[in-house]
Amino acid sequence: MVAGEHVGPYLLEALLGAGGMGEVWKARDTRLDRIVAIKFSQAAFSDRFQREARAVAALNHPNIATLYDVGPDYLVMEYVEGAPVGPGGGMRRILDLAAQIADGLAAAHAAGLAHRDLKPDNILVTRAGQVKILDFGLARQTGIPAQDEATLTVTQPGTVLGTIGYMSPEQVRGAEAGHRSDIFSFGVILHELVTGERPFRRDTVVETMNAILKEDPPELPDSVPSGLRQVIAHALEKEPDQRFQSVKDMGFALRTLSALTQAPSAAAASRRSWIRTAAAGLGAGALAGGAYWAGRRSVRVTTPSFRQLTSRQGFVTRARFAGSGETLVYSAHFEDGPAKLYVSSPGDGAVHEIEVPDLVSLAAVSSKNEAAVILKGDVLARMPLSGGAPRPMLENVVAADWAPDGEDLAVVRRSGRMIRVEYPVGRVLRESGAPTHGIRVSPDGSRVAISYFTNGFHVAVLDRGGKTIDVAHFDSSAGFSIARPCWTPDGREIWIDSPALDEHGVIHAFDLRGNRRVVSTLPGTAMVESISNSGKLLVNLVRNRFGIAGRTKKDATDRDLSWSELSSAVALTPDGATMVFTGSDRTRSVVYLRKTDGTPAVRLCEGINYGGQPVSPDGKWVPVYRPSPADRATYLVPTGAGEEKRIDVEGMEPGPLIVAWLPDGDGYVITAVEKGKPWGQARSRLYVWKPAARLLRPLSAEGLTHPIRCDPKVERCLLRPAGGTWKLYPVDGSAPVEAKGIRQGDHPLNFTEDGRGIWVAEQGEAGSAVVSRVDWAGGKRERWKEIQAPQGARVRHDTIAITPDGRSYVYIWVEARSELYQVEGLL
């Protein structure tokens, strides 16, 4: 083969590597105009191998190189510009890379695929620090060995498969190699990353194989953290059943270590009166941790222990300890099924499943073993855990908790455009427009703690008379997620997982004077669910995977358009050719512009694009909102050369949101809040704004909910006033009219091309989303399409973007996974 030669639609450009089994070429896919890597084998592939390759091609994970195509004797893969993983860069870098490797392996193992030839040459690290694992399950026929390393291959058990220095004992013996073989190879790589040497390297192949089978790995230097030494030792056990149960468990241990090595930011440090870090004991043993009280010389050492309580594939929505902590009650979606209620005894492992019609989630558990649950339609109901149907009590309930006596309830519920905190039910302690998501009653029943959003994230304590103390305030330019407060058994502190998107995994404690301390830092997203009377902490560890998919008028099927690790919003231009989406690297939100033909995304800037009309009619500007409390503002960011423009509206608070451009180009439809009023949806109004004419005309009253949609000619806007029904507001200022046919649970996506219909989406079965066309004048509803998510994932129906003609659409899917852990030793 030579450069310039065509192999099907692929144009060979440069030879990347060669060995006794074949060659690797850099090539261009002339159909999609993208660079790929092609691995050629000297032997034709078997039918079985091609079936396995198709299974590998189904993998979709940011830490796995994508397999695009399979030929009779070649594989077409994602071209990765990077270098093999290697030592150096410090312990934080090593732990971060190791955690990414674990994530990629876990995704493949979950799909039933083992690698079987894991080694540094098959793990590339890009310039951005992203890990890409190559050759999953394929190395036995396509692997090209490193020049200084022997590689042996097989097609059946009884012979050796792998690269000698990284093989597991079972591979050396010629036994079947499964996912725990990959864990051993991973342990070898980790050893090499921290020491620069492979643990079993000897002068000859035979001596190396003997060392793998019979010899212990050498002691690691003292500079390697004790916790990491234990992780490596556990991975390098000779017998597979003595290693980590899964690479997911190994990854959890690595992320815990990684979190403990991260220094707190200066902003966070300035807010803390003292700092405490705690480590977890997982499988291999406890990881060392400690605490230091500022201004004192004493050091308190704590070694908390972790115990996993759930392991089924799915997502736990809410959980509580009952009684002294010997009983666990939780609601969850498992194996893509409907929400169910579960009661378990962690001591004996018994789990009792309770089917509750129309269940959304658990809300709370009383001292009398009665559950408060949220049903569809935001209906609060109560039901005995011993059995019996739920009895509906209240509507429009967001959150609830029982008082210690098991009789009274504290609730957060909507009333028109306002949010009420009631304790007991009927006695209003607080009424505001601030979105409020969490409520907990203190152990003595005299107070409630709530969490809410307004100019940041807050935790407040209210007594029965309504007196309010704001005990916590979080700022973050990256945005916030929902977090709920939890009282300690003595009522002296409130614990909460950090809501800031740039501070995942940090658990904070606040006393009633607002003094803050860090309880622990855990890997990933850790949600504090409950604290038992005996001091056990219940944590929900969430691991979400996001992706973007969609279809244009040129596509026969949905295509993968994923780019960022996290994606929170996506929008389409009217012609379906370009999408704008907001991604995140877990520390900041970034707006990207991307063609829907799959060409690489263009990073525009930090901030959030909130959907609606994503690009100006001339294609030159994208509206971007930056939510920093210190400088909340909206900007127009150029899609090409040019400088961004800040959007300020006279007499309005900073941060107006652009809904649409007016057709004549002299103004916008915006939402804004009058100067001096609290920023948020409760005070927001819809306006027509023409800056040159100094015109600002309100179209709606205060209080609205998103989304807001405009028809193609920008003659009318669809919105729902807070607490009201969907209405159409003419841009000329005339009276609004009711939009018929939109049901509860519908999410309006766009107007149809003729402006007479509205595309709406609702959540379907098994993770799908159902899109329908609604005639807003007559209410007629026609089902258009059911969009299916990848296996094990869910289409977020509220992220679908569709063109007016319905020929192009994009959406975000999420694979939500979480497990409950019981933590002892922190309190």
C-alpha positions in Angstrom: 0.0 0.0 0.0 1.1 3.5 -0.8 0.0 7.0 0.1 -2.7 8.2 -2.3 -4.2 4.8 -2.7 -8.0 4.3 -2.2 -9.4 1.6 0.0 -13.1 1.9 -0.6 -14.0 5.4 0.3 -10.8 5.9 2.3 -7.8 7.8 0.9 -4.5 6.6 2.5 -2.4 9.6 3.6 0.5 8.4 5.8 1.8 5.1 7.3 1.6 5.3 11.1 3.1 2.0 12.1 3.8 -1.6 10.9 4.6 -4.9 12.3 4.5 -8.6 11.6 0.7 -8.7 11.7 -0.2 -5.7 9.5 0.0 -1.9 9.1 -1.7 1.2 10.5 -2.5 4.1 8.2 -3.7 7.6 8.6 -6.5 8.1 6.0 -9.3 10.4 5.0 -12.9 9.3 4.8 -13.9 11.0 1.5 -17.6 10.7 2.2 -17.6 12.6 5.6 -14.3 14.5 5.0 -12.8 13.3 8.3 -9.5 11.8 9.3 -9.5 8.2 10.4 -7.0 5.5 11.3 -7.1 2.2 9.4 -5.6 -1.0 10.7 -4.9 -3.6 8.1 -4.4 -7.3 8.9 -2.4 -9.7 6.8 -5.2 -12.3 7.2 -8.9 -11.9 6.4 -11.3 -11.5 9.3 -13.5 -14.4 10.3 -17.3 -14.0 10.5 -17.1 -14.3 14.2 -14.5 -11.6 14.4 -16.7 -9.3 12.3 -19.6 -9.9 14.7 -17.4 -9.0 17.7 -16.2 -5.9 15.8 -19.8 -4.8 15.4 -20.3 -5.1 19.1 -17.2 -3.0 19.7 -18.5 -0.4 17.2 -21.6 -0.1 19.4 -19.5 1.3 22.3 -19.9 5.1 22.8 -17.7 6.5 25.5 -15.4 9.5 25.6 -12.5 7.3 26.8 -12.8 4.7 24.1 -11.6 5.2 20.5 -14.6 4.7 18.2 -14.7 1.9 15.7 -16.3 3.3 12.5 -16.2 0.5 10.0 -15.1 -3.1 9.4 -13.7 -4.3 6.1 -12.7 -7.9 5.0 -9.2 -7.3 6.4 -9.2 -3.8 7.9 -10.7 -1.8 10.7 -11.5 1.9 10.4 -11.2 3.7 13.7 -11.2 7.2 15.3 -7.9 8.9 14.6 -6.5 10.0 17.9 -3.6 12.5 18.1 -1.9 11.5 21.3 0.9 9.6 22.9 0.9 6.3 24.9 0.1 6.8 28.6 3.3 7.0 30.6 4.8 8.1 33.9 5.4 11.7 34.9 3.4 14.8 35.5 2.7 14.3 39.2 0.4 12.2 41.3 -2.7 14.2 40.4 -2.2 13.6 36.7 -1.6 9.9 37.2 -4.8 9.5 39.2 -6.8 11.5 36.7 -5.6 9.4 33.8 -6.2 6.2 35.8 -9.7 7.2 36.6 -10.4 7.8 32.9 -9.0 4.4 32.0 -11.3 2.9 34.6 -14.3 4.7 33.2 -13.6 3.4 29.7 -12.9 -0.1 30.8 -16.1 -0.1 32.9 -18.2 1.0 29.9 -16.8 -1.9 27.8 -17.2 -4.4 30.6 -20.8 -3.4 31.1 -21.3 -4.2 27.4 -19.8 -7.6 27.9 -16.4 -6.8 26.2 -13.0 -7.4 27.7 -9.9 -5.9 26.2 -7.4 -8.8 26.6 -4.4 -6.8 25.5 -4.3 -3.7 27.7 -1.0 -1.9 27.6 0.3 1.7 27.3 0.5 1.4 23.5 -3.3 0.8 23.5 -4.0 3.8 25.8 -3.4 7.2 24.2 -3.5 10.5 26.0 -4.5 13.6 23.9 -3.0 17.0 24.3 -6.1 18.0 26.3 -5.4 15.1 28.7 -8.2 12.9 27.6 -7.6 9.1 27.6 -8.6 7.1 24.6 -8.4 3.3 24.8 -7.8 1.4 21.6 -8.5 -2.1 20.2 -11.2 -3.3 22.6 -11.5 -7.1 22.2 -9.8 -6.8 18.8 -6.1 -7.0 19.5 -5.9 -10.8 19.1 -6.3 -10.3 15.3 -5.2 -6.8 14.7 -2.6 -5.9 17.3 0.7 -4.5 16.1 3.3 -5.2 18.7 5.7 -2.6 20.1 9.2 -3.3 18.8 10.7 -4.2 22.2 7.8 -6.3 23.4 6.7 -9.9 22.6 3.1 -10.4 21.7 1.5 -13.8 21.5 -2.0 -14.3 20.0 -4.6 -17.1 20.1 -8.1 -17.9 18.8 -9.2 -20.3 21.5 -8.5 -21.1 25.2 -5.5 -23.2 25.9 -3.0 -20.9 24.2 -1.5 -17.5 25.2 -3.1 -14.2 24.3 -1.7 -10.8 25.1 1.5 -8.7 25.5 3.8 -10.5 27.8 4.7 -7.7 30.3 1.1 -6.8 30.9 -0.5 -10.3 30.9 -2.5 -11.7 33.8 -1.7 -15.1 35.3 -4.7 -16.7 33.7 -3.5 -15.4 30.3 -0.1 -16.9 30.9 -1.7 -20.2 31.7 -3.8 -20.0 28.5 -7.1 -19.9 30.4 -10.1 -17.8 29.4 -9.4 -14.1 30.1 -12.3 -12.1 31.3 -12.8 -8.6 32.8 -10.7 -9.4 35.8 -7.8 -10.1 33.5 -8.1 -6.5 32.4 -8.0 -5.4 36.0 -4.6 -7.2 36.5 -3.2 -5.6 33.3 -4.5 -2.2 34.6 -2.7 -2.8 37.8 0.5 -3.4 35.9 0.1 -0.2 34.0 -0.6 1.7 37.3 2.6 0.3 38.8 4.5 1.5 35.7 2.9 4.9 35.9 4.1 5.5 39.4 7.5 3.9 39.2 8.5 4.0 35.6 9.1 0.2 35.6 6.8 -2.8 34.9 6.6 -5.0 38.0 7.3 -8.3 36.4 9.8 -7.4 33.7 12.6 -9.9 33.4 15.4 -10.7 30.9 13.5 -13.3 29.0 9.9 -14.1 28.0 10.0 -17.3 30.1 11.3 -15.5 33.2 8.7 -12.8 32.8 5.9 -15.3 32.5 7.2 -17.1 35.6 7.3 -13.9 37.6 3.7 -13.1 36.7 2.6 -16.5 37.9 4.6 -16.9 41.1 6.3 -13.7 42.2 5.0 -10.7 44.2 5.4 -7.3 42.7 8.2 -5.2 44.1 7.4 -2.7 47.0 6.3 0.7 45.8 8.3 3.7 47.0 7.1 5.7 50.0 6.3 8.6 47.7 3.3 6.7 46.4 0.2 7.3 48.6 -0.7 4.3 50.8 -4.2 4.2 49.4 -2.8 3.9 45.8 -0.4 1.2 46.9 -3.3 -0.8 48.2 -5.3 -0.3 45.0 -2.4 -1.6 42.9 -1.8 -4.5 45.2 -5.5 -5.5 45.1 -5.5 -5.3 41.3 -2.4 -7.5 41.1 -3.7 -10.4 43.1 -2.8 -13.7 41.4 -6.3 -15.2 41.7 -9.0 -13.4 39.7 -11.6 -13.7 42.5 -9.3 -11.9 44.9 -9.0 -8.8 42.8 -11.5 -6.0 42.7 -15.0 -7.3 41.9 -15.3 -4.9 39.0 -13.2 -2.1 37.4 -16.1 0.2 38.5 -15.1 -0.5 42.1 -11.5 0.1 41.2 -12.4 3.4 39.5 -14.3 4.5 42.6 -11.3 4.0 44.7 -9.1 5.9 42.2 -11.5 8.8 42.0 -11.6 9.0 45.8 -7.8 9.2 45.9 -7.9 11.8 43.1 -10.4 14.0 45.0 -8.2 13.8 48.1 -5.2 15.1 46.2 -7.0 18.2 44.8 -6.2 21.4 46.7 -9.3 23.5 47.5 -9.6 26.7 45.4 -8.7 30.0 47.0 -12.3 31.1 46.8 -13.5 28.1 48.6 -10.7 28.2 51.1 -11.6 31.8 52.0 -15.1 30.7 52.9 -14.1 27.9 55.2 -13.4 28.2 58.9 -11.8 24.8 58.9 -11.1 22.0 56.4 -11.4 18.4 56.9 -10.6 15.7 54.3 -11.7 12.1 54.7 -10.8 9.1 52.7 -12.7 5.9 52.0 -11.9 2.3 52.8 -12.8 0.4 49.6 -12.0 -3.3 49.0 -8.2 -2.9 49.3 -8.5 -1.2 52.7 -8.9 2.2 54.2 -7.3 5.3 52.7 -5.7 7.6 55.1 -7.5 10.8 56.0 -7.4 13.5 58.6 -8.7 16.9 59.8 -7.1 20.1 60.9 -8.9 22.8 62.9 -7.5 26.3 61.9 -5.8 28.1 64.8 -5.1 24.9 66.8 -2.3 22.4 66.7 -4.3 19.3 67.4 -4.9 16.9 64.6 -7.9 14.5 64.5 -7.5 11.5 62.3 -10.6 9.7 61.0 -10.9 6.7 58.8 -14.4 6.5 57.4 -15.6 3.2 55.9 -17.8 2.8 52.9 -20.3 0.0 52.2 -22.2 -0.3 49.0 -25.9 -0.8 49.5 -27.3 -1.0 45.9 -25.7 -2.4 42.7 -28.4 -2.8 40.1 -28.2 -0.9 36.9 -30.3 2.2 37.2 -30.8 5.4 39.1 -31.8 5.9 42.7 -34.1 9.0 42.8 -34.4 9.5 46.6 -33.4 7.5 49.7 -33.8 7.7 53.5 -32.8 5.7 56.6 -35.7 4.6 58.7 -35.5 4.3 62.5 -31.9 4.0 63.8 -30.6 3.3 60.3 -31.2 -0.5 60.2 -33.8 -0.1 57.5 -33.3 1.7 54.1 -36.1 3.0 52.0 -35.5 4.3 48.5 -37.2 4.9 45.1 -35.4 4.0 41.9 -35.6 3.2 38.2 -33.8 0.0 37.6 -33.1 -1.7 34.2 -35.0 1.1 32.4 -38.2 0.2 34.3 -40.7 2.4 36.0 -40.0 4.0 39.4 -40.6 1.6 42.3 -40.2 1.8 46.1 -37.8 -0.5 47.8 -37.3 -1.4 51.5 -34.2 -3.2 52.5 -32.2 -4.3 55.6 -28.5 -3.6 54.8 -27.6 -6.1 57.5 -29.1 -9.2 55.8 -29.3 -7.9 52.3 -33.1 -8.6 52.0 -34.9 -6.2 49.6 -38.7 -5.8 49.5 -40.0 -4.2 46.3 -43.3 -2.2 46.4 -45.1 -1.2 43.2 -46.7 2.2 43.6 -48.9 3.4 40.7 -47.8 6.7 39.2 -44.8 6.9 41.5 -42.2 9.6 40.8 -40.1 9.4 43.9 -39.9 8.9 47.6 -40.1 12.2 49.6 -39.6 11.1 53.3 -40.1 8.3 55.9 -41.7 9.0 59.2 -40.9 7.7 62.7 -44.0 5.6 62.4 -42.8 3.8 59.2 -45.0 5.7 56.9 -43.7 7.0 53.6 -44.5 10.3 51.9 -44.2 9.9 48.2 -44.5 12.2 45.1 -46.8 10.9 42.4 -47.2 12.0 38.8 -48.7 15.5 38.6 -46.7 16.5 41.7 -49.2 15.0 44.0 -48.1 14.2 47.6 -49.4 11.0 49.0 -48.8 9.0 52.2 -48.6 5.2 52.5 -47.6 2.7 55.2 -44.4 0.8 54.4 -46.1 -2.4 55.6 -48.4 -2.3 52.5 -51.5 -0.5 51.2 -52.3 2.0 48.5 -51.0 5.6 48.7 -53.5 8.2 49.9 -53.2 11.5 48.0 -53.0 14.6 50.2 -51.8 17.7 48.4 -51.1 18.9 44.8 -48.2 21.0 43.3 -45.8 19.6 45.9 -42.0 19.9 45.2 -40.6 18.4 48.4 -41.8 17.2 51.8 -40.5 15.9 55.1 -42.0 14.4 58.3 -41.8 16.0 61.7 -40.2 13.8 64.4 -43.7 12.9 65.8 -44.6 11.3 62.5 -47.9 13.3 62.3 -47.1 16.7 60.8 -45.5 17.3 57.4 -43.4 20.2 56.1 -43.8 20.8 52.4 -42.6 23.0 49.6 -45.3 23.6 47.0 -46.3 25.9 44.2 -49.0 28.5 44.5 -49.5 30.3 41.3 -46.1 31.9 40.4 -44.9 31.7 44.0 -43.3 28.9 46.0 -44.6 28.3 49.6 -42.8 26.7 52.5 -45.5 25.3 54.9 -44.9 23.7 58.4 -47.2 22.1 59.3 -49.3 21.9 56.1 -51.4 25.0 55.9 -49.1 27.3 57.9 -47.1 29.4 55.5 -43.6 30.2 56.8 -42.2 31.6 53.6 -43.6 32.6 50.2 -41.3 33.8 47.4 -40.5 33.3 43.7 -37.2 31.6 44.4 -37.1 28.0 43.1 -37.0 25.8 46.3 -36.1 22.1 46.0 -35.3 20.7 49.5 -36.8 20.8 52.9 -35.9 19.0 56.2 -37.3 19.2 59.7 -34.8 19.5 62.5 -34.5 16.6 65.0 -36.4 18.5 67.7 -39.2 19.6 65.3 -38.7 23.3 65.9 -37.2 24.4 62.6 -37.0 23.5 58.9 -34.0 23.8 56.6 -34.6 24.6 53.0 -32.4 25.0 49.8 -33.2 27.5 47.1 -31.9 29.4 44.1 -31.7 33.2 43.8 -28.5 35.0 42.9 -26.6 31.8 43.8 -27.6 28.8 45.8 -28.7 29.2 49.5 -29.5 27.2 52.5 -31.8 28.8 55.1 -33.3 27.8 58.4 -36.9 28.8 59.4 -38.5 28.5 62.8 -42.2 27.9 63.3 -42.8 31.6 63.4 -41.3 32.1 60.0 -38.0 33.8 61.2 -35.4 33.0 58.6 -31.6 32.6 59.0 -29.6 32.3 55.8 -26.8 29.9 56.8 -25.1 29.1 53.5 -24.5 30.8 50.1 -22.7 29.2 47.2 -21.4 31.2 44.2 -20.3 29.5 41.0 -19.7 30.7 37.5 -20.2 27.2 36.3 -23.8 27.0 37.5 -25.6 24.8 40.0 -27.4 21.5 40.4 -30.1 20.6 42.9 -28.9 19.8 46.4 -30.9 19.1 49.5 -30.0 19.9 53.2 -29.8 17.2 55.9 -29.6 17.7 59.7 -27.2 15.9 61.9 -28.8 13.9 64.8 -28.0 16.6 67.4 -29.4 19.4 65.3 -26.3 21.4 65.5 -25.3 21.2 61.8 -26.8 21.0 58.4 -24.9 18.8 55.8 -25.3 19.3 52.1 -23.4 18.2 49.0 -22.1 21.1 47.1 -24.5 22.4 44.4 -21.7 24.1 42.5 -20.9 22.4 39.2 -17.2 23.2 39.7 -17.2 21.5 43.1 -18.6 18.1 42.6 -18.2 15.5 45.4 -17.6 18.0 48.2 -19.8 17.6 51.3 -20.2 20.7 53.4 -21.4 21.2 57.0 -22.9 24.5 58.3 -23.8 25.4 61.9 -26.7 27.8 62.6 -24.3 30.8 62.6 -23.2 30.1 59.1 -19.8 28.6 59.9 -18.7 26.2 57.3 -16.5 23.2 57.2 -15.7 20.5 54.6 -16.8 17.1 55.8 -15.4 15.0 52.9 -14.5 15.0 49.3 -15.8 12.1 47.3 -15.4 11.0 43.6 -17.9 12.1 41.0 -21.3 13.5 42.1 -22.1 12.6 45.7 -25.6 13.5 46.9 -26.3 13.5 50.7 -29.5 11.6 51.2 -29.9 10.9 54.9 -28.1 10.7 58.3 -29.3 8.1 60.7 -29.8 8.6 64.4 -26.6 6.6 65.0 -24.6 8.9 62.7 -24.5 6.8 59.5 -24.4 8.9 56.3 -26.3 7.7 53.3 -24.8 9.0 50.0 -26.0 8.6 46.5 -23.0 8.4 44.1 -24.1 9.5 40.6 -22.3 8.6 37.4 -24.0 10.1 34.4 -22.9 9.8 30.8 -24.3 12.3 28.3 -24.4 12.3 24.5 -26.0 14.2 21.6 -27.7 12.5 18.7 -30.0 13.6 15.9 -31.0 13.4 12.3 -31.1 15.8 9.4 -33.1 15.6 6.2 -30.2 13.8 4.6 -30.0 11.1 7.2 -31.8 7.8 7.2 -31.1 7.1 10.9 -30.0 9.0 13.9 -26.3 9.8 14.1 -24.1 10.4 17.1 -23.1 14.0 17.5 -21.6 13.9 20.9 -18.7 16.1 21.7 -18.4 17.3 25.3 -18.4 15.0 28.3 -21.4 16.8 29.7 -24.1 18.4 27.5 -26.9 20.4 29.0 -28.7 22.2 26.2 -28.8 22.0 22.4 -30.5 24.1 19.7 -30.9 24.0 15.9 -30.9 26.6 13.2 -34.1 26.6 11.1 -32.4 24.9 8.2 -31.1 22.1 10.5 -27.5 22.6 9.3 -26.0 23.9 12.5 -26.5 23.2 16.1 -25.4 25.2 19.2 -24.9 23.3 22.4 -23.6 23.9 25.9 -21.1 21.4 27.2 -19.0 21.2 30.3 -15.8 19.7 31.6 -17.3 19.6 35.1 -15.6 22.9 36.0 -17.2 25.4 33.6 -19.8 25.6 30.9 -18.7 26.1 27.3 -20.8 27.0 24.2 -20.0 25.2 21.0 -21.1 25.6 17.4 -21.2 22.5 15.2 -22.5 21.5 11.8 -24.9 18.6 11.9 -22.9 16.7 9.2 -20.6 15.6 12.0 -17.7 17.9 11.3 -15.8 19.0 14.5 -17.3 21.4 16.9 -16.1 25.0 17.2 -15.6 26.3 20.8 -17.1 29.8 21.0 -16.7 30.8 24.6 -17.5 30.1 28.2 -21.2 30.5 29.2 -24.6 29.0 28.4 -26.7 29.0 25.3 -30.2 28.5 26.5 -31.9 27.3 23.3 -34.7 29.2 21.5 -33.3 30.9 18.4 -29.6 29.9 18.8 -28.1 32.0 16.0 -29.0 35.4 14.5 -30.8 35.3 11.2 -27.6 36.4 9.4 -25.6 33.6 11.1 -23.1 35.9 12.7 -24.1 36.0 16.4 -24.9 33.5 19.1 -26.5 34.7 22.4 -24.6 33.5 25.5 -25.6 34.0 29.1 -23.0 34.0 31.9 -24.5 33.4 35.3 -21.7 34.6 37.5 -23.4 36.4 40.5 -20.6 38.9 40.4 -21.1 39.8 36.8 -24.3 38.2 35.5 -24.7 39.3 31.8 -25.8 38.3 28.3 -23.5 38.7 25.3 -23.7 38.3 21.6 -20.7 36.2 20.6 -19.5 36.2 16.9 -19.5 32.9 15.1 -16.5 34.1 13.1 -14.0 37.0 13.5 -15.1 39.9 15.7 -15.6 40.9 19.3 -18.5 39.9 21.6 -21.1 42.5 22.6 -22.6 42.8 26.0 -26.4 43.2 26.0 -27.8 45.7 28.6 -31.3 46.9 28.7 -32.0 50.3 30.3 -34.0 50.0 33.5 -33.6 46.2 33.6 -31.4 43.9 35.7 -28.3 42.5 34.0 -28.7 39.2 32.1 -31.7 39.6 29.8 -32.4 36.5 27.8 -32.8 36.8 24.0 -35.8 34.7 22.8 -35.7 35.7 19.1 -34.6 38.4 16.7 -37.3 40.5 15.1 -37.6 39.9 11.3 -36.7 43.5 10.4 -33.5 43.2 12.3 -34.0 46.2 14.5 -34.8 44.5 17.8 -35.4 41.4 19.8 -38.0 39.5 21.9 -36.4 39.2 25.3 -37.2 38.2 28.9 -35.9 40.6 31.6 -36.4 41.7 35.2 -37.0 45.3 36.3 -34.1 47.0 38.0 -34.1 46.4 41.8 -36.2 43.3 41.7 -34.9 39.8 42.5 -33.5 38.1 39.4 -35.4 35.0 38.4 -38.4 33.6 36.6 -40.9 34.8 39.2 -40.1 38.5 38.3 -39.3 38.0 34.7 -41.5 39.4 31.9 -41.6 39.0 28.1 -40.7 42.2 26.1 -40.2 43.6 22.6 -37.0 45.6 22.7 -35.8 47.9 20.0 -32.5 49.5 21.2 -32.2 52.2 18.4 -35.8 53.3 18.9 -35.4 53.1 22.7 -38.6 51.0 22.7 -39.2 48.4 25.5 -42.8 47.1 25.4 -44.0 44.4 27.8 -45.9 41.5 26.3 -46.7 39.5 29.5 -47.2 40.0 33.2 -44.5 39.2 35.7 -43.9 35.5 36.3 -43.2 33.0 33.5 -41.8 29.6 33.0 -39.4 28.3 30.3 -39.4 27.3 27.5 -40.6 30.3 25.4 -41.1 29.6 21.7 -41.6 32.0 18.8 -43.2 31.2 15.5 -41.1 31.3 12.3 -42.3 34.9 11.4 -41.9 36.0 15.1 -45.6 37.1 15.2 -46.5 35.3 18.3 -44.7 33.7 21.3 -45.8 30.6 23.2 -45.2 30.7 27.0 -46.8 29.6 30.2 -47.3 32.2 33.0 -46.3 30.8 36.4 -49.2 28.7 37.7 -51.2 29.2 34.5 -51.8 27.5 31.2 -50.0 27.8 27.9 -50.9 30.9 25.9 -49.9 32.7 22.7 -48.8 36.3 23.1 -48.9 38.4 19.9 -45.7 40.4 19.4 -47.9 43.4 18.3 -49.1 43.6 21.9 -52.7 42.4 21.4 -54.4 40.1 23.9 -53.0 36.6 24.4 -55.1 33.5 23.4 -55.1 30.1 24.9 -53.0 27.4 23.2 -55.1 24.3 23.1 -54.0 20.7 23.1 -50.8 21.0 25.2 -51.0 18.5 28.0 -49.3 18.3 31.4 -45.9 16.7 30.9 -45.6 18.2 27.4 -42.5 20.2 26.6 -43.0 22.6 23.6 -40.2 22.3 21.1 -41.0 24.7 18.2 -43.8 26.0 16.0 -44.5 24.1 12.8 -43.5 25.7 9.5 -47.0 27.2 8.9 -47.1 28.6 12.4 -50.4 26.8 13.0 -49.0 23.9 15.0 -46.6 23.3 17.8 -44.2 20.4 18.1 -44.3 19.0 21.7 -42.4 16.2 23.4 -43.3 14.0 26.3 -41.3 11.2 28.1 -42.1 7.8 26.6 -41.6 4.3 27.8 -38.2 2.7 28.4 -36.3 5.9 28.0 -37.8 7.1 24.8 -39.4 10.5 24.0 -42.6 10.9 22.0 -42.9 13.9 19.7 -46.4 15.1 18.6 -47.8 17.9 16.5 -50.5 19.9 18.2 -53.0 22.3 16.5 -52.9 25.2 18.9 -56.2 26.7 17.7 -58.3 23.5 17.7 -56.4 21.2 20.0 -56.0 18.3 17.6 -53.0 16.2 18.4 -51.1 13.9 16.0 -48.3 11.6 17.2 -45.3 12.1 14.9 -42.4 10.1 16.1 -41.0 8.1 19.1 -37.2 8.8 19.5 -35.3 5.9 21.1 -32.2 6.3 23.2 -29.1 4.2 23.0 -29.2 0.9 25.0 -29.5 1.7 28.7 -29.9 5.5 28.2 -32.8 7.9 28.3 -33.8 10.7 25.8 -34.2 13.9 27.7 -37.5 15.0 26.1 -36.9 18.6 27.4 -33.7 18.9 25.3 -35.1 18.0 21.9 -34.7 20.7 19.2 -36.6 20.4 16.0 -36.8 22.5 12.8 -40.2 23.9 11.9 -40.5 21.6 8.9 -39.8 18.6 11.2 -37.1 17.2 8.9 -34.2 17.7 11.3 -33.9 17.2 15.0 -31.2 16.8 17.7 -31.5 15.8 21.4 -29.5 14.9 24.5 -29.5 11.4 25.9 -28.3 10.5 29.4 -27.2 7.2 30.8 -27.9 7.7 34.5 -26.4 5.4 37.0 -26.2 5.7 40.7 -25.4 3.5 43.8 -26.2 4.1 47.4 -23.3 3.9 49.9 -23.4 3.9 53.7 -20.6 5.8 55.3 -19.5 5.5 58.9 -16.8 7.5 60.7 -17.5 11.0 59.5 -19.8 12.0 62.3 
